[in-house]
Amino acid sequence: MNPYIALTSNDTATPALFVDSTAPLDILLDAATYRIRAVTQVLENLALRGEVSSDAVVLSDFALLCAIPLRDGCDLLDVIGQRMDTTHA
């Protein structure tokens, strides 16, 4: 079994970014937490602004900018969950 799992945020048929599924769980958790918290901070800062005006293209780009690290964080959490399932089975 290949220990490297392609991130689902790869936008090509040949992925370039992978998760090392054999990395220590604390390292995987730190990587997931960092990505999720970074997006959370950006969204919280945006929510605290009085008014944000933008066009649809900018909003679409912003949504993609937030979705990529969130998806990466979820992929990392999936690897952690799979590893925990195998150790508790």
ROSE-179922 format. One record per residue: residue number from 1; residue in three letters; x, y, z of N, C-alpha, C in turn. Coordinates in Angstrom, 3 decimals. Layout:
N
<NUM "Ala" <X Y Z> <X Y Z> <X Y Z>>,
...
This chain:
89
<1 "Met" <0.841 -1.187 0.000> <0.000 0.000 0.000> <0.883 1.246 0.000>>,
<2 "Asn" <0.554 2.193 -0.861> <1.326 3.431 -0.972> <1.059 4.300 0.256>>,
<3 "Pro" <2.109 4.712 0.977> <1.888 5.534 2.167> <1.544 6.987 1.848>>,
<4 "Tyr" <1.662 7.374 0.587> <1.381 8.758 0.207> <0.003 8.855 -0.436>>,
<5 "Ile" <-0.837 9.658 0.177> <-2.218 9.827 -0.279> <-2.359 11.211 -0.897>>,
<6 "Ala" <-2.832 11.260 -2.127> <-2.984 12.537 -2.829> <-4.038 13.398 -2.143>>,
<7 "Leu" <-3.732 14.684 -2.007> <-4.718 15.620 -1.477> <-5.841 15.777 -2.494>>,
<8 "Thr" <-7.060 15.873 -2.012> <-8.192 16.021 -2.929> <-8.266 17.409 -3.536>>,
<9 "Ser" <-7.486 18.353 -3.009> <-7.473 19.701 -3.589> <-6.588 19.784 -4.825>>,
<10 "Asn" <-5.866 18.704 -5.173> <-5.098 18.687 -6.422> <-6.064 18.920 -7.573>>,
<11 "Asp" <-5.703 19.814 -8.467> <-6.639 20.162 -9.542> <-6.251 19.558 -10.893>>,
<12 "Thr" <-5.424 18.534 -10.878> <-5.035 17.869 -12.116> <-5.186 16.364 -11.954>>,
<13 "Ala" <-5.141 15.665 -13.067> <-5.242 14.204 -13.036> <-3.992 13.576 -12.425>>,
<14 "Thr" <-2.868 14.277 -12.517> <-1.624 13.792 -11.925> <-1.316 14.648 -10.706>>,
<15 "Pro" <-1.627 14.152 -9.502> <-1.462 14.972 -8.306> <0.002 15.272 -8.003>>,
<16 "Ala" <0.224 16.412 -7.389> <1.572 16.825 -7.004> <1.720 16.956 -5.493>>,
<17 "Leu" <0.604 17.039 -4.782> <0.642 17.209 -3.334> <0.063 15.976 -2.655>>,
<18 "Phe" <0.775 15.489 -1.631> <0.410 14.248 -0.966> <0.526 14.388 0.548>>,
<19 "Val" <-0.167 13.500 1.259> <-0.039 13.353 2.701> <0.743 12.068 2.953>>,
<20 "Asp" <1.742 12.147 3.816> <2.463 10.955 4.238> <1.634 10.306 5.341>>,
<21 "Ser" <0.917 9.258 5.000> <0.001 8.632 5.957> <0.731 7.917 7.086>>,
<22 "Thr" <2.051 7.804 6.990> <2.828 7.168 8.047> <3.450 8.180 9.005>>,
<23 "Ala" <3.227 9.466 8.750> <3.767 10.505 9.635> <3.146 10.358 11.028>>,
<24 "Pro" <3.861 10.800 12.065> <3.284 10.725 13.415> <1.949 11.475 13.488>>,
<25 "Leu" <1.017 10.926 14.270> <-0.322 11.523 14.376> <-0.278 12.970 14.840>>,
<26 "Asp" <0.625 13.320 15.753> <0.673 14.694 16.224> <1.101 15.654 15.117>>,
<27 "Ile" <1.953 15.203 14.212> <2.376 16.030 13.080> <1.210 16.226 12.111>>,
<28 "Leu" <0.490 15.146 11.835> <-0.676 15.250 10.954> <-1.730 16.172 11.554>>,
<29 "Leu" <-1.967 16.047 12.860> <-2.954 16.890 13.530> <-2.521 18.358 13.508>>,
<30 "Asp" <-1.244 18.623 13.747> <-0.746 20.003 13.689> <-0.951 20.609 12.304>>,
<31 "Ala" <-0.678 19.828 11.261> <-0.848 20.320 9.893> <-2.315 20.611 9.589>>,
<32 "Ala" <-3.202 19.720 10.026> <-4.642 19.933 9.805> <-5.122 21.156 10.568>>,
<33 "Thr" <-4.722 21.253 11.820> <-5.147 22.371 12.666> <-4.681 23.697 12.096>>,
<34 "Tyr" <-3.448 23.752 11.643> <-2.892 24.988 11.085> <-3.717 25.477 9.898>>,
<35 "Arg" <-4.054 24.568 8.994> <-4.811 24.956 7.803> <-6.233 25.394 8.155>>,
<36 "Ile" <-6.880 24.652 9.019> <-8.264 24.984 9.379> <-8.322 26.289 10.166>>,
<37 "Arg" <-7.406 26.478 11.097> <-7.393 27.723 11.878> <-7.050 28.944 11.024>>,
<38 "Ala" <-6.176 28.777 10.033> <-5.824 29.896 9.155> <-7.058 30.397 8.403>>,
<39 "Val" <-7.835 29.474 7.856> <-9.048 29.869 7.135> <-10.074 30.452 8.102>>,
<40 "Thr" <-10.186 29.857 9.277> <-11.120 30.370 10.278> <-10.784 31.811 10.634>>,
<41 "Gln" <-9.497 32.110 10.809> <-9.079 33.468 11.155> <-9.430 34.462 10.046>>,
<42 "Val" <-9.191 34.071 8.808> <-9.528 34.944 7.677> <-11.030 35.206 7.643>>,
<43 "Leu" <-11.825 34.155 7.796> <-13.277 34.317 7.742> <-13.810 35.134 8.920>>,
<44 "Glu" <-13.219 34.946 10.102> <-13.642 35.741 11.256> <-13.301 37.215 11.051>>,
<45 "Asn" <-12.128 37.495 10.518> <-11.759 38.885 10.234> <-12.700 39.505 9.216>>,
<46 "Leu" <-13.062 38.744 8.208> <-13.995 39.237 7.203> <-15.373 39.494 7.813>>,
<47 "Ala" <-15.795 38.614 8.697> <-17.112 38.748 9.328> <-17.183 39.977 10.229>>,
<48 "Leu" <-16.064 40.404 10.782> <-16.055 41.558 11.677> <-16.054 42.887 10.932>>,
<49 "Arg" <-15.845 42.869 9.648> <-15.880 44.108 8.853> <-17.320 44.575 8.722>>,
<50 "Gly" <-17.487 45.871 8.698> <-18.824 46.426 8.598> <-19.506 46.080 7.296>>,
<51 "Glu" <-18.819 46.309 6.195> <-19.400 46.052 4.886> <-18.289 45.635 3.941>>,
<52 "Val" <-18.562 44.595 3.186> <-17.603 44.122 2.203> <-18.300 44.125 0.853>>,
<53 "Ser" <-17.772 44.914 -0.052> <-18.362 44.929 -1.387> <-17.364 44.307 -2.356>>,
<54 "Ser" <-17.886 43.450 -3.209> <-17.028 42.773 -4.163> <-17.884 42.202 -5.271>>,
<55 "Asp" <-17.229 41.888 -6.383> <-17.996 41.288 -7.474> <-17.931 39.768 -7.387>>,
<56 "Ala" <-18.683 39.107 -8.223> <-18.817 37.655 -8.164> <-17.497 36.940 -8.429>>,
<57 "Val" <-16.667 37.488 -9.310> <-15.390 36.844 -9.622> <-14.477 36.857 -8.399>>,
<58 "Val" <-14.415 37.990 -7.707> <-13.569 38.085 -6.517> <-14.092 37.151 -5.429>>,
<59 "Leu" <-15.401 37.116 -5.240> <-15.974 36.220 -4.240> <-15.712 34.757 -4.578>>,
<60 "Ser" <-15.787 34.408 -5.843> <-15.501 33.038 -6.267> <-14.042 32.694 -5.991>>,
<61 "Asp" <-13.122 33.601 -6.309> <-11.700 33.382 -6.040> <-11.448 33.267 -4.540>>,
<62 "Phe" <-12.106 34.102 -3.751> <-11.948 34.066 -2.301> <-12.456 32.744 -1.731>>,
<63 "Ala" <-13.586 32.282 -2.245> <-14.135 30.998 -1.778> <-13.170 29.854 -2.090>>,
<64 "Leu" <-12.569 29.868 -3.263> <-11.592 28.846 -3.622> <-10.359 28.942 -2.733>>,
<65 "Leu" <-9.925 30.155 -2.451> <-8.779 30.375 -1.571> <-9.031 29.765 -0.196>>,
<66 "Cys" <-10.245 29.860 0.302> <-10.595 29.275 1.603> <-10.816 27.768 1.506>>,
<67 "Ala" <-11.384 27.311 0.402> <-11.736 25.897 0.267> <-10.509 24.997 0.177>>,
<68 "Ile" <-9.449 25.450 -0.462> <-8.270 24.592 -0.650> <-7.653 24.183 0.682>>,
<69 "Pro" <-7.291 25.131 1.574> <-6.712 24.674 2.844> <-7.718 23.939 3.734>>,
<70 "Leu" <-9.003 24.273 3.623> <-9.999 23.513 4.389> <-10.058 22.072 3.911>>,
<71 "Arg" <-10.039 21.862 2.612> <-10.059 20.512 2.053> <-8.798 19.759 2.473>>,
<72 "Asp" <-7.635 20.434 2.420> <-6.381 19.804 2.856> <-6.472 19.385 4.322>>,
<73 "Gly" <-7.022 20.268 5.156> <-7.192 19.944 6.573> <-8.103 18.753 6.774>>,
<74 "Cys" <-9.170 18.685 6.005> <-10.088 17.544 6.093> <-9.409 16.267 5.624>>,
<75 "Asp" <-8.604 16.349 4.571> <-7.859 15.170 4.111> <-6.931 14.662 5.211>>,
<76 "Leu" <-6.249 15.580 5.885> <-5.366 15.195 6.986> <-6.161 14.548 8.119>>,
<77 "Leu" <-7.318 15.124 8.451> <-8.158 14.534 9.491> <-8.651 13.147 9.080>>,
<78 "Asp" <-8.935 12.942 7.790> <-9.341 11.620 7.310> <-8.236 10.597 7.529>>,
<79 "Val" <-6.984 10.990 7.245> <-5.849 10.081 7.455> <-5.727 9.745 8.939>>,
<80 "Ile" <-5.869 10.758 9.785> <-5.805 10.521 11.235> <-6.895 9.547 11.651>>,
<81 "Gly" <-8.105 9.759 11.158> <-9.218 8.870 11.486> <-8.974 7.443 11.031>>,
<82 "Gln" <-8.445 7.278 9.826> <-8.143 5.935 9.322> <-7.089 5.262 10.186>>,
<83 "Arg" <-6.062 6.018 10.568> <-5.016 5.461 11.410> <-5.561 5.071 12.777>>,
<84 "Met" <-6.432 5.894 13.328> <-7.003 5.600 14.635> <-7.927 4.380 14.552>>,
<85 "Asp" <-8.670 4.249 13.458> <-9.538 3.079 13.271> <-8.731 1.790 13.238>>,
<86 "Thr" <-7.579 1.832 12.579> <-6.781 0.612 12.480> <-6.105 0.260 13.797>>,
<87 "Thr" <-5.807 1.260 14.635> <-5.175 0.967 15.915> <-6.181 0.527 16.953>>,
<88 "His" <-7.466 0.869 16.770> <-8.499 0.486 17.724> <-9.296 -0.724 17.282>>,
<89 "Ala" <-8.976 -1.222 16.092> <-9.738 -2.378 15.576> <-9.205 -3.685 16.118>>,
